[in-house]
Each structure stands twice: as structure tokens, then as C-alpha cells.
């Protein structure tokens, strides 16, 4: 019986084929999970957009526009589409789904752009647990050069989302747009 030199090569090729099909299955499962998560976030945004603005969101809008009037700037129009996206981010921060901050801002901007074409966008976030959380958020933004620049920027539209954590902290997201 003569040994074939091709048997080890054939075995290696068979092993490689099995591994590659397993990798493909893993990649497909990962893509499916990512698509499902993306759809869940879109569904959350759809629900958040259907909600009317909370008193906290209206209060932030009022305080920001009061400041803009003091510095001779036109008021920002509050848009529910933008607020829905901002609200989901605040809710995600409040429940610990995402860290406090601006992570995912590009994805939020892309989601908004699908609804409202814009030239430029910016975002402010805040967190506090004070007796007057809205006033504290806006005052904090006005003490920060970058946040103040957003408030005083050449923006025309805004959306505001506020959520409260189980620990009582308020999470704020304000998104600014210059529409096309």
C-alpha cells in the first residue's frame, strides 16, 4: 500500500473549509445581532418621537432661548424628531446602557439626517441631581466654553431629551442643527 502525499493536503483543505464555514456562520450571526440591535434602537426612537415634550425638555428650551435672546440671537425651534433621538440617548445614559457622554453622536446625527437634512450639528449633554435640574444643566453649559458655543451657535433647530435614572439623577441631551 502506497501512501499518498495528497492525503495531508486534502485533510488540511477539508479542515480549512470547515473552519471557514464556521467563521461565515459566526459573521452572519454577528451581522444579524447588529441588525436586530439597530432596529431596536430605531423602534425606541420612533416611540420617543411620538411622545410630547416633557416639562423638563420645555424648560431647557425656554432657558436656552432666553439666553439666546439676551445675546441678540434668534430662538431655536424645538423639533420632536430631534428630541426623540436626544431623548433615547438620555434614557440610555440614565439606565446605564451607554456611558455618560457623546459616544454614538455620529449615529444620532445620521438618524436625524434621515429625517431632516442639515448642514451642521452639535450636541450638549449634562447630568445632575439638584433641586432645579434644568436650570443647573443650562448654567453648567453656559460656564463651559464649548457648550456655550453650541448654545450661541448659528443653529436654527434643536431637540432636547431628558431622562431620570432610578437613582434620581437627571440626564440631558440637547442637539443643535443648522438646517439646509
C-alpha positions as protocol buffer text, in pm:
chain_id: "A"
residue {
  index: 1
  type: UNK
  ca { x: 0 y: 0 z: 0 }
}
residue {
  index: 2
  type: UNK
  ca { x: 148 y: 326 z: -113 }
}
residue {
  index: 3
  type: UNK
  ca { x: 98 y: 645 z: 92 }
}
residue {
  index: 4
  type: UNK
  ca { x: -28 y: 945 z: -96 }
}
residue {
  index: 5
  type: UNK
  ca { x: 132 y: 1280 z: -36 }
}
residue {
  index: 6
  type: UNK
  ca { x: -202 y: 1438 z: -115 }
}
residue {
  index: 7
  type: UNK
  ca { x: -385 y: 1297 z: 191 }
}
residue {
  index: 8
  type: UNK
  ca { x: -241 y: 1552 z: 441 }
}
residue {
  index: 9
  type: UNK
  ca { x: -307 y: 1835 z: 197 }
}
residue {
  index: 10
  type: UNK
  ca { x: -663 y: 1712 z: 139 }
}
residue {
  index: 11
  type: UNK
  ca { x: -715 y: 1688 z: 517 }
}
residue {
  index: 12
  type: UNK
  ca { x: -584 y: 2039 z: 565 }
}
residue {
  index: 13
  type: UNK
  ca { x: -811 y: 2173 z: 291 }
}
residue {
  index: 14
  type: UNK
  ca { x: -1110 y: 1994 z: 443 }
}
residue {
  index: 15
  type: UNK
  ca { x: -1028 y: 2139 z: 786 }
}
residue {
  index: 16
  type: UNK
  ca { x: -991 y: 2487 z: 634 }
}
residue {
  index: 17
  type: UNK
  ca { x: -1327 y: 2455 z: 457 }
}
residue {
  index: 18
  type: UNK
  ca { x: -1500 y: 2350 z: 780 }
}
residue {
  index: 19
  type: UNK
  ca { x: -1338 y: 2638 z: 973 }
}
residue {
  index: 20
  type: UNK
  ca { x: -1429 y: 2892 z: 705 }
}
residue {
  index: 21
  type: UNK
  ca { x: -1791 y: 2781 z: 701 }
}
residue {
  index: 22
  type: UNK
  ca { x: -1793 y: 2818 z: 1080 }
}
residue {
  index: 23
  type: UNK
  ca { x: -1644 y: 3168 z: 1051 }
}
residue {
  index: 24
  type: UNK
  ca { x: -1905 y: 3260 z: 795 }
}
residue {
  index: 25
  type: UNK
  ca { x: -2179 y: 3141 z: 1031 }
}
residue {
  index: 26
  type: UNK
  ca { x: -2029 y: 3346 z: 1314 }
}
residue {
  index: 27
  type: UNK
  ca { x: -2007 y: 3655 z: 1095 }
}
residue {
  index: 28
  type: UNK
  ca { x: -2367 y: 3607 z: 981 }
}
residue {
  index: 29
  type: UNK
  ca { x: -2485 y: 3567 z: 1342 }
}
residue {
  index: 30
  type: UNK
  ca { x: -2296 y: 3883 z: 1442 }
}
residue {
  index: 31
  type: UNK
  ca { x: -2446 y: 4077 z: 1150 }
}
residue {
  index: 32
  type: UNK
  ca { x: -2793 y: 3954 z: 1247 }
}
residue {
  index: 33
  type: UNK
  ca { x: -2742 y: 4066 z: 1609 }
}
residue {
  index: 34
  type: UNK
  ca { x: -2617 y: 4406 z: 1495 }
}
residue {
  index: 35
  type: UNK
  ca { x: -2914 y: 4450 z: 1263 }
}
residue {
  index: 36
  type: UNK
  ca { x: -3156 y: 4348 z: 1540 }
}
residue {
  index: 37
  type: UNK
  ca { x: -2994 y: 4596 z: 1783 }
}
residue {
  index: 38
  type: UNK
  ca { x: -3007 y: 4870 z: 1519 }
}
residue {
  index: 39
  type: UNK
  ca { x: -3378 y: 4800 z: 1463 }
}
residue {
  index: 40
  type: UNK
  ca { x: -3445 y: 4805 z: 1839 }
}
residue {
  index: 41
  type: UNK
  ca { x: -3280 y: 5148 z: 1862 }
}
residue {
  index: 42
  type: UNK
  ca { x: -3483 y: 5274 z: 1565 }
}
residue {
  index: 43
  type: UNK
  ca { x: -3801 y: 5143 z: 1729 }
}
residue {
  index: 44
  type: UNK
  ca { x: -3707 y: 5324 z: 2052 }
}
residue {
  index: 45
  type: UNK
  ca { x: -3651 y: 5645 z: 1858 }
}
residue {
  index: 46
  type: UNK
  ca { x: -3988 y: 5604 z: 1683 }
}
residue {
  index: 47
  type: UNK
  ca { x: -4162 y: 5567 z: 2021 }
}
residue {
  index: 48
  type: UNK
  ca { x: -3965 y: 5857 z: 2171 }
}
residue {
  index: 49
  type: UNK
  ca { x: -4059 y: 6082 z: 1880 }
}
residue {
  index: 50
  type: UNK
  ca { x: -4427 y: 6013 z: 1934 }
}
residue {
  index: 51
  type: UNK
  ca { x: -4408 y: 6143 z: 2289 }
}
residue {
  index: 52
  type: UNK
  ca { x: -4483 y: 6506 z: 2353 }
}
residue {
  index: 53
  type: UNK
  ca { x: -4212 y: 6714 z: 2514 }
}
residue {
  index: 54
  type: UNK
  ca { x: -4180 y: 6680 z: 2891 }
}
residue {
  index: 55
  type: UNK
  ca { x: -4188 y: 6986 z: 3114 }
}
residue {
  index: 56
  type: UNK
  ca { x: -3812 y: 6945 z: 3167 }
}
residue {
  index: 57
  type: UNK
  ca { x: -3748 y: 6948 z: 2792 }
}
residue {
  index: 58
  type: UNK
  ca { x: -3971 y: 7254 z: 2752 }
}
residue {
  index: 59
  type: UNK
  ca { x: -3790 y: 7425 z: 3041 }
}
residue {
  index: 60
  type: UNK
  ca { x: -3444 y: 7362 z: 2887 }
}
residue {
  index: 61
  type: UNK
  ca { x: -3577 y: 7501 z: 2558 }
}
residue {
  index: 62
  type: UNK
  ca { x: -3711 y: 7811 z: 2735 }
}
residue {
  index: 63
  type: UNK
  ca { x: -3389 y: 7875 z: 2929 }
}
residue {
  index: 64
  type: UNK
  ca { x: -3166 y: 7830 z: 2624 }
}
residue {
  index: 65
  type: UNK
  ca { x: -3383 y: 8063 z: 2416 }
}
residue {
  index: 66
  type: UNK
  ca { x: -3385 y: 8322 z: 2698 }
}
residue {
  index: 67
  type: UNK
  ca { x: -3007 y: 8321 z: 2691 }
}
residue {
  index: 68
  type: UNK
  ca { x: -3003 y: 8345 z: 2311 }
}
residue {
  index: 69
  type: UNK
  ca { x: -3239 y: 8647 z: 2329 }
}
residue {
  index: 70
  type: UNK
  ca { x: -3007 y: 8816 z: 2582 }
}
residue {
  index: 71
  type: UNK
  ca { x: -2719 y: 8791 z: 2335 }
}
residue {
  index: 72
  type: UNK
  ca { x: -2940 y: 8903 z: 2042 }
}
residue {
  index: 73
  type: UNK
  ca { x: -2971 y: 8563 z: 1871 }
}
residue {
  index: 74
  type: UNK
  ca { x: -3284 y: 8418 z: 1715 }
}
residue {
  index: 75
  type: UNK
  ca { x: -3468 y: 8146 z: 1910 }
}
residue {
  index: 76
  type: UNK
  ca { x: -3421 y: 7779 z: 1833 }
}
residue {
  index: 77
  type: UNK
  ca { x: -3725 y: 7586 z: 1709 }
}
residue {
  index: 78
  type: UNK
  ca { x: -3787 y: 7271 z: 1913 }
}
residue {
  index: 79
  type: UNK
  ca { x: -3844 y: 6972 z: 1682 }
}
residue {
  index: 80
  type: UNK
  ca { x: -3991 y: 6645 z: 1805 }
}
residue {
  index: 81
  type: UNK
  ca { x: -3787 y: 6439 z: 1555 }
}
residue {
  index: 82
  type: UNK
  ca { x: -3462 y: 6567 z: 1701 }
}
residue {
  index: 83
  type: UNK
  ca { x: -3596 y: 6543 z: 2057 }
}
residue {
  index: 84
  type: UNK
  ca { x: -3683 y: 6177 z: 2002 }
}
residue {
  index: 85
  type: UNK
  ca { x: -3321 y: 6098 z: 1918 }
}
residue {
  index: 86
  type: UNK
  ca { x: -3193 y: 6312 z: 2209 }
}
residue {
  index: 87
  type: UNK
  ca { x: -3443 y: 6150 z: 2447 }
}
residue {
  index: 88
  type: UNK
  ca { x: -3327 y: 5798 z: 2359 }
}
residue {
  index: 89
  type: UNK
  ca { x: -2966 y: 5899 z: 2430 }
}
residue {
  index: 90
  type: UNK
  ca { x: -3065 y: 6047 z: 2766 }
}
residue {
  index: 91
  type: UNK
  ca { x: -3266 y: 5734 z: 2851 }
}
residue {
  index: 92
  type: UNK
  ca { x: -2972 y: 5512 z: 2752 }
}
residue {
  index: 93
  type: UNK
  ca { x: -2739 y: 5712 z: 2976 }
}
residue {
  index: 94
  type: UNK
  ca { x: -2990 y: 5710 z: 3263 }
}
residue {
  index: 95
  type: UNK
  ca { x: -3039 y: 5333 z: 3255 }
}
residue {
  index: 96
  type: UNK
  ca { x: -2668 y: 5259 z: 3205 }
}
residue {
  index: 97
  type: UNK
  ca { x: -2694 y: 5123 z: 2851 }
}
residue {
  index: 98
  type: UNK
  ca { x: -2426 y: 5373 z: 2747 }
}
residue {
  index: 99
  type: UNK
  ca { x: -2175 y: 5576 z: 2944 }
}
residue {
  index: 100
  type: UNK
  ca { x: -2248 y: 5941 z: 3013 }
}
residue {
  index: 101
  type: UNK
  ca { x: -2107 y: 6140 z: 2723 }
}
residue {
  index: 102
  type: UNK
  ca { x: -2111 y: 6186 z: 2349 }
}
residue {
  index: 103
  type: UNK
  ca { x: -2035 y: 5829 z: 2237 }
}
residue {
  index: 104
  type: UNK
  ca { x: -2258 y: 5742 z: 1942 }
}
residue {
  index: 105
  type: UNK
  ca { x: -2311 y: 6104 z: 1837 }
}
residue {
  index: 106
  type: UNK
  ca { x: -2235 y: 6028 z: 1473 }
}
residue {
  index: 107
  type: UNK
  ca { x: -2503 y: 5758 z: 1473 }
}
residue {
  index: 108
  type: UNK
  ca { x: -2754 y: 6001 z: 1627 }
}
residue {
  index: 109
  type: UNK
  ca { x: -2665 y: 6261 z: 1364 }
}
residue {
  index: 110
  type: UNK
  ca { x: -2713 y: 6005 z: 1088 }
}
residue {
  index: 111
  type: UNK
  ca { x: -3053 y: 5908 z: 1229 }
}
residue {
  index: 112
  type: UNK
  ca { x: -3160 y: 6273 z: 1237 }
}
residue {
  index: 113
  type: UNK
  ca { x: -3026 y: 6338 z: 887 }
}
residue {
  index: 114
  type: UNK
  ca { x: -3262 y: 6069 z: 756 }
}
residue {
  index: 115
  type: UNK
  ca { x: -3550 y: 6287 z: 880 }
}
residue {
  index: 116
  type: UNK
  ca { x: -3412 y: 6642 z: 848 }
}
residue {
  index: 117
  type: UNK
  ca { x: -3133 y: 6743 z: 611 }
}
residue {
  index: 118
  type: UNK
  ca { x: -2882 y: 6966 z: 790 }
}
residue {
  index: 119
  type: UNK
  ca { x: -2552 y: 7138 z: 727 }
}
residue {
  index: 120
  type: UNK
  ca { x: -2405 y: 7119 z: 1076 }
}
residue {
  index: 121
  type: UNK
  ca { x: -2490 y: 6965 z: 1410 }
}
residue {
  index: 122
  type: UNK
  ca { x: -2366 y: 6975 z: 1768 }
}
residue {
  index: 123
  type: UNK
  ca { x: -2460 y: 6820 z: 2100 }
}
residue {
  index: 124
  type: UNK
  ca { x: -2458 y: 6914 z: 2467 }
}
residue {
  index: 125
  type: UNK
  ca { x: -2505 y: 6660 z: 2746 }
}
residue {
  index: 126
  type: UNK
  ca { x: -2541 y: 6718 z: 3118 }
}
residue {
  index: 127
  type: UNK
  ca { x: -2600 y: 6520 z: 3435 }
}
residue {
  index: 128
  type: UNK
  ca { x: -2706 y: 6649 z: 3772 }
}
residue {
  index: 129
  type: UNK
  ca { x: -2916 y: 6572 z: 4077 }
}
residue {
  index: 130
  type: UNK
  ca { x: -3013 y: 6914 z: 4206 }
}
residue {
  index: 131
  type: UNK
  ca { x: -3343 y: 7068 z: 4318 }
}
residue {
  index: 132
  type: UNK
  ca { x: -3356 y: 7267 z: 3992 }
}
residue {
  index: 133
  type: UNK
  ca { x: -3203 y: 7027 z: 3739 }
}
residue {
  index: 134
  type: UNK
  ca { x: -3293 y: 7219 z: 3422 }
}
residue {
  index: 135
  type: UNK
  ca { x: -3150 y: 7547 z: 3545 }
}
residue {
  index: 136
  type: UNK
  ca { x: -2837 y: 7368 z: 3669 }
}
residue {
  index: 137
  type: UNK
  ca { x: -2788 y: 7199 z: 3331 }
}
residue {
  index: 138
  type: UNK
  ca { x: -2815 y: 7522 z: 3132 }
}
residue {
  index: 139
  type: UNK
  ca { x: -2598 y: 7716 z: 3380 }
}
residue {
  index: 140
  type: UNK
  ca { x: -2334 y: 7442 z: 3357 }
}
residue {
  index: 141
  type: UNK
  ca { x: -2338 y: 7457 z: 2979 }
}
residue {
  index: 142
  type: UNK
  ca { x: -2302 y: 7837 z: 2984 }
}
residue {
  index: 143
  type: UNK
  ca { x: -1995 y: 7808 z: 3209 }
}
residue {
  index: 144
  type: UNK
  ca { x: -1829 y: 7571 z: 2960 }
}
residue {
  index: 145
  type: UNK
  ca { x: -1681 y: 7737 z: 2651 }
}
residue {
  index: 146
  type: UNK
  ca { x: -1762 y: 7451 z: 2412 }
}
residue {
  index: 147
  type: UNK
  ca { x: -2118 y: 7405 z: 2535 }
}
residue {
  index: 148
  type: UNK
  ca { x: -2178 y: 7780 z: 2534 }
}
residue {
  index: 149
  type: UNK
  ca { x: -2055 y: 7797 z: 2173 }
}
residue {
  index: 150
  type: UNK
  ca { x: -2317 y: 7538 z: 2082 }
}
residue {
  index: 151
  type: UNK
  ca { x: -2592 y: 7734 z: 2259 }
}
residue {
  index: 152
  type: UNK
  ca { x: -2483 y: 8057 z: 2091 }
}
residue {
  index: 153
  type: UNK
  ca { x: -2407 y: 7896 z: 1756 }
}
residue {
  index: 154
  type: UNK
  ca { x: -2572 y: 7980 z: 1426 }
}
residue {
  index: 155
  type: UNK
  ca { x: -2824 y: 7698 z: 1474 }
}
residue {
  index: 156
  type: UNK
  ca { x: -3193 y: 7717 z: 1394 }
}
residue {
  index: 157
  type: UNK
  ca { x: -3333 y: 7386 z: 1519 }
}
residue {
  index: 158
  type: UNK
  ca { x: -3295 y: 7190 z: 1838 }
}
residue {
  index: 159
  type: UNK
  ca { x: -3412 y: 6876 z: 2009 }
}
residue {
  index: 160
  type: UNK
  ca { x: -3395 y: 6807 z: 2380 }
}
residue {
  index: 161
  type: UNK
  ca { x: -3419 y: 6481 z: 2569 }
}
residue {
  index: 162
  type: UNK
  ca { x: -3433 y: 6444 z: 2945 }
}
residue {
  index: 163
  type: UNK
  ca { x: -3441 y: 6122 z: 3144 }
}
residue {
  index: 164
  type: UNK
  ca { x: -3418 y: 6044 z: 3512 }
}
residue {
  index: 165
  type: UNK
  ca { x: -3226 y: 5746 z: 3647 }
}
residue {
  index: 166
  type: UNK
  ca { x: -3355 y: 5521 z: 3923 }
}
residue {
  index: 167
  type: UNK
  ca { x: -3101 y: 5694 z: 4149 }
}
residue {
  index: 168
  type: UNK
  ca { x: -3267 y: 6030 z: 4082 }
}
residue {
  index: 169
  type: UNK
  ca { x: -3007 y: 6185 z: 3854 }
}
residue {
  index: 170
  type: UNK
  ca { x: -3126 y: 6380 z: 3551 }
}
residue {
  index: 171
  type: UNK
  ca { x: -2959 y: 6317 z: 3215 }
}
residue {
  index: 172
  type: UNK
  ca { x: -2989 y: 6587 z: 2948 }
}
residue {
  index: 173
  type: UNK
  ca { x: -2912 y: 6579 z: 2578 }
}
residue {
  index: 174
  type: UNK
  ca { x: -2957 y: 6882 z: 2354 }
}
residue {
  index: 175
  type: UNK
  ca { x: -2887 y: 6851 z: 1982 }
}
residue {
  index: 176
  type: UNK
  ca { x: -2849 y: 7160 z: 1762 }
}
residue {
  index: 177
  type: UNK
  ca { x: -2891 y: 7178 z: 1382 }
}
residue {
  index: 178
  type: UNK
  ca { x: -2839 y: 7424 z: 1102 }
}
residue {
  index: 179
  type: UNK
  ca { x: -3097 y: 7309 z: 851 }
}
residue {
  index: 180
  type: UNK
  ca { x: -3035 y: 7314 z: 477 }
}
